[in-house]
Amino acid sequence: MSKARKPFARLLRVSTTRIDGGSLFGSTSKEQWERFVSTDRQNRVAVGNYSVLIDHPSGWVLVNAGPGDKAPLSLDIAPMRSRSSLLRELRELGLMPKDISVVIYTHLHDEHAGGGTHMTSSGRTLPTFPNARYIVQRAALEEASRPNERSARAYRADDFEPLVDGGQLEVVEGSTEVVEGVFVEPAPGPTAGHQIVIAQNHKDTYAFMGLLLPTAMHLCASVVSAADWNPEATVRTKIEVQRQAVGEGWLVAPVGSDEWVPASELSALEAFSLGATEPPAKKQPARQPAAAPARAAVEEPAVAAVA
């Protein structure tokens, strides 16, 4: 348990999804985005799928639950994503599913909410986190319950119906403080009812962006996924959220990196992803005391554009 006490908000890469490059980058020309990322033989780009674990005084808070381990409804989904490592990650931190007190969903796409339920050997689907209340925007639940033909493949009812039946799903509307210092804020565009999560402690503010910024190239307002529910709303939301993040000095994720990124570095990261500059400089590590044995410094790679 002690291993999980720091940091306050731990970013967990729980799986990887391969997404068609044309879908991921929308109207952005392939000539432009292919200079930034590499694709496989099927024109797919590997993108990290992230959760956040917050060490809150009132109990552990989990943001998004990854794809989980339920069998996919379609056979063509399995080759597109790796198995979820979320429960293993929690075990390595000394945590069990029963230790999670709150689960917050940025949206209800199966890729990010599927791990919130699991299937038993008898075929029943139950909440994965039995003591948690699950938080979602009303518009997100309505969209998932009655998806249109364009978005139907992204949702599955057994990701959220067991939560409704068990009384664990808490529906909110608009800005809400879930627990002290942890807020959800509507961030429309990628899906109906999409929200971001902002977590504050005495020192830092962490902002988990959900689907707004899957890669550093999406920091550019005009780069929007073709699958977005309302692309124009996504553009407006990204501009507003990034302005606030820089103004208030947030730490931001995900932006195609396995680490939290200071908002002050976002513009440089965007420029690099568009080919306008060299990679953003990494901060030099603190010098070792003179008495410490000399060791060669290991330079970390620049923040990855696509996880």
C-alpha positions in Angstrom: 0.0 0.0 0.0 2.8 2.4 0.8 4.1 2.3 -2.7 1.0 4.0 -3.9 1.2 7.0 -1.6 3.0 9.1 -4.1 2.3 10.8 -6.5 -1.1 12.3 -5.7 -2.4 11.5 -9.2 -0.7 8.6 -10.9 -1.1 8.2 -14.7 -1.5 4.6 -15.7 -1.2 3.3 -19.3 -3.6 0.3 -19.1 -3.8 -0.7 -22.8 -2.9 0.3 -26.3 -5.4 0.7 -29.2 -4.6 0.7 -32.9 -6.7 3.3 -34.6 -7.0 4.0 -38.3 -4.8 7.0 -39.0 -7.5 8.7 -41.2 -10.0 8.4 -38.4 -7.7 9.6 -35.7 -6.5 12.7 -37.5 -9.7 13.5 -39.4 -9.4 16.1 -42.1 -5.6 16.6 -41.5 -3.8 15.4 -44.5 -2.0 12.1 -44.3 1.1 13.8 -45.7 1.2 15.9 -42.6 0.4 13.5 -39.9 2.5 10.6 -41.3 5.6 12.8 -40.7 4.6 12.8 -37.1 3.6 9.1 -36.5 4.3 5.7 -38.0 1.5 3.3 -39.1 1.3 -0.4 -39.4 0.5 -2.2 -42.7 -3.2 -1.5 -42.1 -2.7 2.2 -41.7 -3.3 2.0 -38.0 -1.6 4.2 -35.3 -0.9 2.9 -31.8 -2.4 5.2 -29.1 -2.2 4.7 -25.4 -5.3 4.2 -23.3 -4.9 5.8 -19.8 -6.5 5.8 -16.4 -5.6 8.0 -13.4 -5.4 6.8 -9.8 -5.8 9.6 -7.2 -4.6 9.1 -3.7 -7.4 11.1 -2.0 -7.8 11.4 1.8 -11.4 10.2 1.5 -10.5 7.1 -0.5 -8.9 6.0 -3.8 -10.4 7.7 -6.9 -10.0 6.0 -10.3 -10.6 7.9 -13.6 -11.6 5.7 -16.5 -11.3 1.9 -16.3 -9.8 0.9 -19.6 -11.3 -1.8 -21.8 -11.5 -4.5 -19.2 -11.4 -8.2 -19.9 -15.0 -9.0 -21.1 -15.0 -10.8 -24.5 -15.4 -8.2 -27.3 -18.8 -8.2 -29.0 -17.1 -8.2 -32.4 -14.2 -10.4 -33.5 -12.6 -7.5 -35.4 -12.1 -5.5 -32.2 -9.7 -8.0 -30.5 -6.7 -7.4 -32.8 -7.1 -3.6 -32.4 -6.3 -3.4 -28.7 -4.1 -5.0 -26.1 -5.5 -6.6 -23.0 -6.1 -4.3 -20.0 -3.4 -4.1 -17.3 -5.5 -2.0 -14.9 -6.1 -4.7 -12.3 -2.5 -5.9 -12.4 -1.3 -2.3 -12.0 -3.6 -1.9 -8.9 -2.3 -5.1 -7.4 1.3 -4.0 -7.9 0.4 -0.9 -5.9 -1.1 -3.0 -3.1 -4.7 -2.3 -4.0 -7.7 -4.5 -4.7 -10.9 -3.5 -6.6 -12.7 -3.2 -3.2 -10.3 -0.4 -2.2 -11.6 2.0 -4.9 -14.2 4.4 -3.6 -15.0 6.5 -6.7 -14.7 5.7 -10.4 -15.1 8.7 -12.8 -15.8 8.2 -16.5 -14.8 10.9 -18.9 -17.3 9.2 -21.3 -18.7 5.7 -21.8 -16.9 4.3 -24.8 -16.2 0.7 -24.2 -12.5 1.2 -24.7 -12.4 3.4 -21.6 -15.3 2.2 -19.5 -15.4 -1.5 -20.2 -13.2 -2.3 -17.2 -15.8 -1.0 -14.8 -17.7 -4.3 -15.0 -16.6 -7.9 -15.4 -18.2 -11.2 -16.4 -18.3 -14.0 -13.9 -17.8 -17.7 -14.7 -21.6 -18.1 -14.6 -22.1 -15.4 -17.2 -23.3 -12.6 -14.9 -21.9 -9.1 -15.5 -21.1 -7.3 -12.2 -19.4 -4.1 -11.1 -15.6 -4.5 -10.9 -15.3 -2.1 -8.0 -18.0 -3.2 -5.5 -17.6 -0.4 -3.1 -17.3 2.5 -5.6 -19.8 5.0 -6.8 -19.4 5.6 -10.5 -19.7 9.2 -11.9 -20.9 10.1 -15.4 -22.5 13.0 -17.1 -26.2 12.5 -17.9 -25.7 13.3 -21.6 -23.1 10.6 -21.8 -25.4 8.0 -20.3 -28.2 9.0 -22.6 -25.9 8.8 -25.7 -24.6 5.3 -24.6 -28.2 4.1 -23.9 -29.5 5.2 -27.3 -26.5 5.5 -29.7 -27.0 6.4 -33.3 -25.7 4.2 -36.1 -22.5 6.1 -36.3 -21.5 5.7 -32.6 -23.2 2.3 -31.8 -20.0 0.3 -32.1 -18.3 2.4 -29.4 -20.8 1.4 -26.7 -22.0 -1.8 -25.0 -24.8 -1.9 -22.5 -23.1 -4.3 -20.0 -20.5 -1.6 -19.3 -23.1 0.5 -17.5 -26.4 -1.3 -17.0 -25.1 -3.4 -14.1 -24.0 -0.2 -12.4 -27.5 1.3 -12.8 -29.2 -1.9 -11.6 -26.9 -2.0 -8.5 -27.4 1.6 -7.6 -23.7 2.5 -8.1 -24.0 4.8 -11.0 -24.2 8.5 -10.0 -25.4 10.8 -12.8 -24.3 14.4 -12.7 -25.0 17.4 -14.9 -22.4 20.1 -15.5 -19.6 21.1 -13.2 -19.5 19.0 -10.1 -17.1 18.5 -7.1 -17.0 14.7 -6.8 -14.9 14.7 -3.6 -13.0 17.6 -2.1 -10.6 19.0 -4.7 -11.7 16.6 -7.5 -14.0 18.2 -10.1 -15.6 17.1 -13.3 -16.1 19.8 -16.0 -18.1 19.3 -19.2 -15.8 19.3 -22.2 -18.2 18.7 -25.2 -17.1 17.5 -28.6 -15.5 14.1 -28.6 -18.7 12.5 -27.3 -22.0 13.6 -25.9 -21.5 14.4 -22.2 -17.8 14.2 -22.5 -16.0 15.6 -19.3 -12.5 16.2 -18.1 -11.4 15.6 -14.5 -9.4 18.2 -12.5 -7.7 17.1 -9.3 -6.1 19.5 -6.9 -3.9 19.0 -3.9 -2.0 21.6 -1.8 0.7 21.9 -4.5 -0.5 21.0 -8.0 -3.5 20.8 -10.3 -3.8 17.8 -12.5 -6.2 17.8 -15.5 -7.1 14.5 -17.3 -8.4 15.4 -20.8 -10.1 12.2 -21.8 -10.5 12.1 -25.6 -9.6 15.8 -26.2 -5.9 15.3 -26.8 -5.0 11.7 -27.8 -1.7 12.8 -29.4 0.4 16.0 -29.2 -0.7 16.8 -32.7 -4.3 17.2 -31.4 -3.1 20.2 -29.4 -3.5 22.0 -32.7 -7.2 23.2 -32.6 -7.8 22.1 -36.2 -6.7 18.5 -35.7 -9.8 16.6 -34.7 -10.7 13.0 -34.9 -13.2 12.0 -37.6 -15.1 10.0 -35.0 -15.9 13.0 -32.8 -19.5 13.6 -32.0 -19.3 17.3 -32.6 -16.0 18.4 -34.2 -16.7 22.1 -34.0 -17.4 21.8 -30.2 -14.2 19.8 -29.8 -12.2 22.7 -31.4 -13.9 25.3 -29.1 -13.4 23.1 -26.0 -9.7 22.5 -26.8 -9.0 26.2 -27.1 -10.8 27.1 -23.9 -9.3 24.3 -21.9 -5.7 24.9 -23.0 -6.0 28.6 -22.3 -7.2 27.8 -18.8 -4.5 25.1 -18.3 -1.7 27.5 -19.2 -3.2 30.4 -17.2 -3.5 28.3 -14.0 -0.3 26.1 -14.5 -2.0 22.7 -14.7 -0.3 19.4 -15.3 -2.0 17.8 -18.3 -2.6 14.3 -19.7 -2.9 12.5 -21.9 -1.2 14.2 -24.8 0.4 11.1 -26.3 2.8 10.7 -23.4 3.0 8.4 -20.4 3.7 11.3 -18.2 1.9 14.4 -16.9 3.0 17.4 -19.1 3.2 21.0 -17.6 0.8 23.2 -19.5 3.6 25.7 -20.1 5.2 23.1 -22.5 2.1 22.4 -24.6 2.7 25.1 -27.2 6.3 23.8 -27.8 5.0 20.2 -28.0 2.3 21.3 -30.5 4.9 23.1 -32.6 7.2 20.0 -32.6 4.4 17.7 -33.6 3.6 20.0 -36.6 7.3 19.9 -37.6 8.0 23.5 -36.8 10.6 23.1 -34.1 13.1 20.7 -32.5 11.8 18.4 -29.7 11.0 20.3 -26.5 14.1 20.4 -24.2 13.9 18.1 -21.2 14.7 19.6 -17.8 18.1 18.7 -16.5 18.0 16.4 -13.4 19.3 17.9 -10.2 23.0 17.5 -9.6 24.1 14.7 -7.3 25.8 15.8 -4.0 29.6 15.7 -4.3 29.9 12.7 -2.0 27.7 10.6 -4.2 29.4 8.1 -6.5 29.6 9.4 -10.1 27.2 8.0 -12.5 26.6 8.6 -16.2 23.4 10.6 -16.8 20.8 8.8 -18.9 19.0 11.1 -21.2 15.3 10.4 -21.5 13.7 10.5 -24.9 11.6 13.5 -25.8 7.9 13.3 -24.9 6.4 10.8 -27.3 4.0 12.2 -29.7 1.9 9.0 -29.8 2.0 6.5 -26.9 
